[in-house]
Structures are given as structure tokens and as C-alpha cells.
């Protein structure tokens, strides 16, 4: 059997050909009979659907993944997983690299490319932390999720409550939930 595995870090990821649809199309074009998709971070190999797929693979099966970073982001876990697959008689095909051979050269290339994938992920984390540090220097910066309602909207809702409207009526008029109104009133 030829199995395909497609992964995105978030359900909305879709740039640079990394979207689930693009990955699925590429896997179908390679003749994958079963395609497993997952929206899960790549920083861990303990991804539920991926682990279930690994357990399902039998000798002489082929696991196809579009890019190495969709498979693993750490050198150690990636090499261990692929070596385990080789030991079980399972072929690994990374579309942007080719079939990974169970040879000294194949292992060397795999290890180097996994090291680059791990480095790239580290750089993304570092750039994100640097960006947050710069943003925190701004007086308008607020950590966390942006407020859903503006101060003007909340003020209006509280005025409606003060004018004798019930929480339910204010919620119907403004769309602001009762719990938010109660929190703001305190």
C-alpha cells in the first residue's frame, strides 16, 4: 500500500504550497491509496493521526510526505522514526527529495536535511520572540487576544443596562454576551 501523510500546523495554514489541499493533490498524483491529514504542530512526533498511521504501516508499504518539514522538525526524532520504518521494511518517499534510501549516503542526506528543518523551526521561534519583544515596547501593546468590543461599544451597553434594560435585552441589541456585560459592570 502507498500511504500519504499531509500536515499543517494550524487549520488556516496554506501558504507556500503547504496547505492541506495542495499536499493532498500532490500525494494523490503520486498514487497514494490512503491519505491521512492532520492539523497539528510539527514540533512533536506525538501527533495522534501520524502515530496511528505509523502503527498501521506494514512491510513493503510506502509512506509518502510532500516535504520533510511536514514529517519531522527535529533531527533526532525524524532520524529515529525513519530508521524504525526502515527496520520494519517500509519505504519512505519525501516528494521534494525523492525516495529515502536505507544506505549510508541516504542516512547522511536525511540527517543533514532534518538538521536544517530543526534549524529553520528554531529561527522561526527566535524571530517570533524578537518581534514580540519589539512590540512590547509600544505603549499601545496588549499581550493576548485583541479585545472583541471597543470601549465605546462597552460604554453604550453599560448605559443601556443603567437605563433599565435587562441583560438579555442589551445582549440582543449589542451582541455582547451577558458574561462580558457582567464583567464590565464590575
PLY file of the C-alpha trace (Angstrom):
ply
format ascii 1.0
element vertex 186
property float x
property float y
property float z
element edge 185
property int vertex1
property int vertex2
end_header
0.00 0.00 0.00
1.05 3.57 -0.60
0.08 5.88 2.26
0.24 9.65 2.14
0.56 11.96 5.11
-0.29 15.67 4.93
0.10 18.04 7.89
-0.41 21.70 8.62
0.46 23.42 11.89
-2.86 25.25 12.01
-6.14 24.69 10.23
-5.71 28.00 8.38
-2.15 27.43 7.17
-1.96 27.46 3.40
0.98 29.46 2.12
3.98 28.24 0.13
2.19 25.10 -1.07
1.87 23.83 2.49
-1.95 23.85 2.61
-3.72 20.53 3.10
-5.41 20.71 -0.29
-2.12 21.23 -2.15
-0.46 18.43 -0.19
-3.38 16.05 -0.82
-3.30 16.80 -4.56
0.44 16.09 -4.72
0.01 12.86 -2.74
-2.85 11.72 -4.99
-0.68 12.43 -8.05
1.95 10.09 -6.55
-0.59 7.26 -6.36
-1.31 7.31 -2.64
-4.16 4.93 -1.90
-4.81 6.25 1.62
-4.14 9.87 2.63
-4.09 10.89 6.29
-4.41 14.63 7.00
-3.77 16.41 10.26
-3.70 19.95 11.66
-1.12 19.61 14.41
2.17 21.24 15.36
5.28 19.73 13.84
7.42 20.33 16.91
6.39 16.94 18.30
6.18 13.48 16.76
3.34 12.59 19.18
0.67 13.57 16.68
-2.42 11.32 17.07
-3.17 10.60 13.41
0.52 10.31 12.50
1.14 7.79 15.28
-1.92 5.78 14.21
-0.60 5.76 10.64
2.85 4.57 11.75
1.24 1.67 13.62
-0.87 0.76 10.57
2.07 0.52 8.15
3.14 -2.99 7.13
6.34 -4.31 5.49
6.63 -3.27 1.80
4.27 -0.29 2.32
5.41 3.17 1.29
4.90 6.35 3.31
4.80 9.47 1.13
5.12 13.02 2.53
5.37 16.21 0.45
8.18 17.89 2.38
10.50 16.78 5.14
9.27 19.52 7.50
5.74 18.06 7.25
7.19 14.80 8.61
9.51 15.94 11.40
11.10 19.13 12.75
13.76 17.64 14.99
16.75 15.74 13.73
16.77 13.08 16.43
13.06 12.18 16.25
13.00 12.28 12.46
16.03 10.03 12.04
14.76 7.60 14.71
11.31 7.38 13.13
12.66 6.82 9.62
15.16 4.21 10.85
12.32 2.42 12.65
10.35 2.43 9.40
13.37 1.05 7.51
13.77 -1.70 10.14
10.13 -2.65 9.56
10.65 -2.84 5.78
8.72 0.35 4.99
9.87 2.73 2.25
9.86 6.49 2.84
9.32 8.91 -0.05
9.66 12.66 0.54
8.33 14.29 -2.63
10.72 17.23 -2.73
13.70 14.91 -2.06
12.84 11.53 -3.54
12.81 8.07 -2.01
14.97 7.95 1.10
17.42 5.08 0.70
18.48 2.94 3.64
22.16 3.50 2.83
25.00 5.44 4.41
24.54 8.24 1.88
20.75 8.23 2.32
21.14 8.46 6.10
23.68 11.29 5.75
21.41 13.33 3.46
18.41 12.66 5.70
20.27 13.73 8.84
21.57 16.93 7.23
18.15 17.90 5.88
16.44 17.17 9.20
19.07 19.33 10.92
18.17 22.17 8.54
14.44 21.67 9.28
15.15 21.86 13.01
17.30 24.96 12.50
14.56 26.61 10.43
11.98 25.98 13.15
14.36 27.46 15.74
14.81 30.56 13.57
11.02 30.97 13.28
10.68 30.80 17.08
13.55 33.26 17.55
12.10 35.76 15.04
8.69 35.50 16.68
10.16 36.19 20.13
12.16 39.13 18.78
9.02 40.56 17.13
7.06 40.24 20.38
9.85 41.92 22.35
9.83 44.85 19.92
6.01 45.06 20.01
6.00 45.11 23.84
7.99 48.36 23.75
4.99 50.15 22.24
2.66 51.79 24.81
-0.39 50.52 22.88
0.75 46.88 23.04
-1.57 44.47 24.81
-0.47 40.86 25.18
-3.00 38.19 24.32
-6.09 38.17 22.19
-7.35 41.55 20.94
-10.48 42.91 22.60
-13.62 41.94 20.74
-15.52 45.11 21.64
-14.30 48.68 21.68
-14.55 50.82 24.83
-17.31 52.84 23.09
-19.39 49.70 22.46
-18.98 48.55 26.06
-19.82 52.02 27.40
-23.02 52.07 25.32
-24.00 48.61 26.58
-23.46 49.67 30.21
-25.53 52.82 29.61
-28.36 50.64 28.28
-28.14 48.49 31.42
-28.21 51.64 33.55
-31.29 52.85 31.64
-33.30 49.86 32.84
-32.71 47.35 30.06
-32.18 43.73 31.10
-29.00 41.81 30.31
-30.92 39.80 27.73
-32.24 42.95 26.02
-28.78 44.55 25.93
-27.32 41.32 24.57
-29.94 41.29 21.79
-29.26 44.94 20.92
-25.46 44.89 21.06
-24.42 41.26 20.56
-22.32 41.46 23.72
-22.74 38.37 25.92
-24.18 38.54 29.42
-20.90 37.33 30.95
-18.95 40.11 29.21
-21.51 42.68 30.34
-21.33 41.44 33.95
-17.52 41.52 33.88
-17.52 45.08 32.53
-20.11 46.22 35.07
-17.83 45.07 37.92
0 1
1 2
2 3
3 4
4 5
5 6
6 7
7 8
8 9
9 10
10 11
11 12
12 13
13 14
14 15
15 16
16 17
17 18
18 19
19 20
20 21
21 22
22 23
23 24
24 25
25 26
26 27
27 28
28 29
29 30
30 31
31 32
32 33
33 34
34 35
35 36
36 37
37 38
38 39
39 40
40 41
41 42
42 43
43 44
44 45
45 46
46 47
47 48
48 49
49 50
50 51
51 52
52 53
53 54
54 55
55 56
56 57
57 58
58 59
59 60
60 61
61 62
62 63
63 64
64 65
65 66
66 67
67 68
68 69
69 70
70 71
71 72
72 73
73 74
74 75
75 76
76 77
77 78
78 79
79 80
80 81
81 82
82 83
83 84
84 85
85 86
86 87
87 88
88 89
89 90
90 91
91 92
92 93
93 94
94 95
95 96
96 97
97 98
98 99
99 100
100 101
101 102
102 103
103 104
104 105
105 106
106 107
107 108
108 109
109 110
110 111
111 112
112 113
113 114
114 115
115 116
116 117
117 118
118 119
119 120
120 121
121 122
122 123
123 124
124 125
125 126
126 127
127 128
128 129
129 130
130 131
131 132
132 133
133 134
134 135
135 136
136 137
137 138
138 139
139 140
140 141
141 142
142 143
143 144
144 145
145 146
146 147
147 148
148 149
149 150
150 151
151 152
152 153
153 154
154 155
155 156
156 157
157 158
158 159
159 160
160 161
161 162
162 163
163 164
164 165
165 166
166 167
167 168
168 169
169 170
170 171
171 172
172 173
173 174
174 175
175 176
176 177
177 178
178 179
179 180
180 181
181 182
182 183
183 184
184 185
